[in-house]
Amino acid sequence: MRQGVEFLMASTILEMRDITKTFPGVKALSNVNLSVEEGEIHAIVGENGAGKSTLMKVLSGVYPSGTYEGEIIFRGQECHFKGIHDSEHIGIVIIHQELALVPMLSITENIFLGNEHATYGVIDWNANEKRTGALLKKVGLKEDPKTLITNIGVGKQQLVEIAKALSKEVKLLILDEPTASLSEKDSQALLDLLLEFKRQGMTSILISHKLNEVNRVADKVTVIRDGRTIETLPRKDITEDRIITSMVGRSLDDRYPPREPQIGEVIFEVKDWSVYHPIHAERQVIKNINLNVRKGEVVGIAGLMGAGRTEFAMSLFGRSYGRHITGEVSLHGKPIDLSSVSKAVENRIAYVTEDRKTYGLNLIDHIKHNVTLANLGGVSNRGVIDDMREMSVANDYRKKTNIRASSVYQLTGNLSGGNQQKVVLSKWLFADPELLILDEPTRGIDVGAKYEIYTIIARLAAEGKAIIVISSEMPELLGISDRIYVMNEGRIVGEMAASDASQEKIMRAIVRGEGKAS
Amino acid sequence: MSTESAPAPQSSVAEDVQPGRRIAVSALTTNLREYGLIIALIVIMLFFQYTTSGTLFKPVNLSNLVQQNSFIIVMALGMLLVIVSGHIDLSVGSVAGFIGALAAMMMVIWPLGIFSNPLVVSIVCLIVGALIGAAQGYWIAYHRIPSFIVTLAGMLIFRGICQALLGGGSSVGPLPDSFKALSSGFIPDVIGPLTLIPPTVNAAGKTIVGSGLTLHMTTVVLGVVAVLAYAYFGLRARRKRERHGYEAEPFPLFVVKTLVGSALALFLVFQFASYKGLPVVLMVMGVLISLFVFVTKRMTIGRRIYAMGGNAKAAQLSGINTERLTLLVFINMGVLSALGGLIIAARLGQAVPAAGLGSELDVIAAVFIGGASAMGGVGQVIGAVVGGFIMGVMNNGMSIMGVNVDWQQVVKGLVLLGAVIFDVYNKNKA
């Protein structure tokens, strides 16, 4: 126990002090401070990648004590969580963005998973179901406790998660983007529930980028930007404008290489592109998108997480996402067939994924094999690979994109995020595309590597390629694009020349678009 | 930023100080698994050579060893690709049994006239194997039914058909000699034998079997040519690398490796030559092994299989048709299972209901002992072949020693487990 504890105000339930968390290559949090009072709804806002989720993972013990610096004081006790179990034990429960429910188990089974009412390992189902009934009533969910999770909608699943949290005698409830995948109606219901809990004296932390929601329920707002706490606003100061300024208020200095755009004719054009969800066939994910890219132009697509940008890009690229895809794509004015990835590659279109580890790289193979994978024909004759040609291609791209590795035989799994990204880029550059779609090209990589990626993008544009950049980091889009489309909930909600775009303008387009769709 | 650039200075320092040594060490460590495995095989062989009082390396026993295990190794070539692509095939033993039965029925029972010719029958059987592989691969590739389930079903189905075809518990034979030559035959000596030491003649004027030393000269010539080719191509690849300015493994290491490899090969060739020459099935195996090494190491299709096993989604998003590739991998497995079935039938001289029973487990074990990963994406043809020989030598050695079959299984199980634990331990250490 520390002496400092005595100085805490009696009503402060949680105090996080000088939290610093470093990942290889990235400083995710630096000296973040957060103070939450008993019985309030405390919102944490910030751009994607600002460090909100990381902070909550530190708090809930996902990153155990010792892997970060700083201290956590909960109800007057300094805490050293070794895992989620420790934090839940003292009443901190987090509900993650991706729900952690087992689809083929019932509501009851999910709520008491790992925490069943049992005697000597024999489960008392009656007791469990009775408690479940009571919990479901509390959260206002009218479902049979025996219903399987897979048979209820996302909104109801979210409520089950909350009921599960309540079953653990929660003192501090943390919700990470709880309404990201909910409809307007479900979101409202959820927010009402939060207010109801507040009346009963529960403390909650709400992480959200939907400012209208924050505005509605929060007592305080803490703004995080670039892994730092910017400020904590009391209720009376909470306005959307104030928060937006605080969220994005950083100067655009020379973090972007200079460019002299030479923009030519339209190369690539998409008309009326619509896509439905691959599993929930009735859900339209992409709604009649029209877009074009010119020769030598860098076109940005802005939007928040879940806006459908990745889904759009992947559905274009060989129908790698979604069903019932309709719409037209043309290259140089001629309609082209992109129905498979190999056809897309043949038509000289490349897509650099946002998730390089899952979709971009073979992590158990080395740089050389990864670089040539999308264009093996370029290093082989009649199916036989020319080892020397492959070697010189790999070394060539290693130099061009400045991949830092001991040799091209280094496994990509052992590279830093920035260098992995350069390998994925090299792979697609070697495929010689005319249109390059870059999805979050700088996610999770440090400032120096970001600059290198921007330089590559600038060089490609100067070579006359058409480039689409999808990014959640608005300063980045403003820094490198010539024109920006704003996407929200599967639609294009704005288009602006980068010269008259600003972060506020983009954010406003998004916020205005919010709620319109559903 | 500092972490981003960390690897570069480290390696460049090492390069400046002792480039030769660094390359040697990296060449050794990267191939440690492969060398380790071959060394393990040699150690195991020497062990049994000692415990069987020198029987293991006797020419006649070496021929037996090859003939007994060839079908395992042939099927392991296909299984390697299946496992590298992230799947498994449990049906290979049953498919082999079924194909053996089909071949026997076609050659012995059914009145097919000209079509009961062993060559025609063999070709038909390989095609049937391809169709079986395609049928199973179709469900796995295009309907995403787990390969474990599809091939488990195949295992039951084809064992059943095999037994039904043979009419219950009976066996069908004898098979024509020209067919049996696939397994028990030796390559003809077109050059003619060379007698180095005339056989001892006993009092009755008859030669004593096994005395003297007569060499099968075709075998010797083939062996020497193969060894020279091995050294020549190794040297040429080295030169090519150096000409392009890339580091090759240090010359002394290359020389030692080539000499040791050649010596071992020549020793085996000599042993075979002093008996009846090279078994036909060894030639078949040799051709197939070379082909699969080439396909996996040098051809785009091989590269694509590894990429698919390493990360199927990334492979797909790189324009690789993973469905078709999976189908091809299973068709290939079907053809090799069929070939395995023909080899078994040819060795037994008849088709029996239990042919190939349980051999899928030996085949899978060979691939895993050879260092393949159950997660896919990792595994070498040579590894699987050596793994197959390790299993074979243990079978053979323990049988000569008179170890009970029950305990043989225990030992084989322990070796499999040990090999994989060794792999996992190495990986965690690195």
Interface residues (C-beta under 8 A of the other chain):
Chain A: P24 G25 F317 G318 S320 S340 V341 S342 A344 V345 Y351 T353 T358 Y359 G360 L361 N362 L363 I364 D365 H369 L373 A374 L376 G377 S380 G383 V384 I385 D387 M388 M391 S392 R404 A405 S406 S407 Y409 Q410 L415 S416 G418 N419 K427 A431 I445 D446 V447 G448 A449
Chain B: M1 T3 E4 S5 A6 P7 A8 Q10 S11 T30 K240 R241 H244 Y246 R298 M299 T300 I301 R303 R304 Y306 A307 G310 N311 K313 A314 A315 Q316 L317 S318 G319 I320 N321 S373 G377 V378
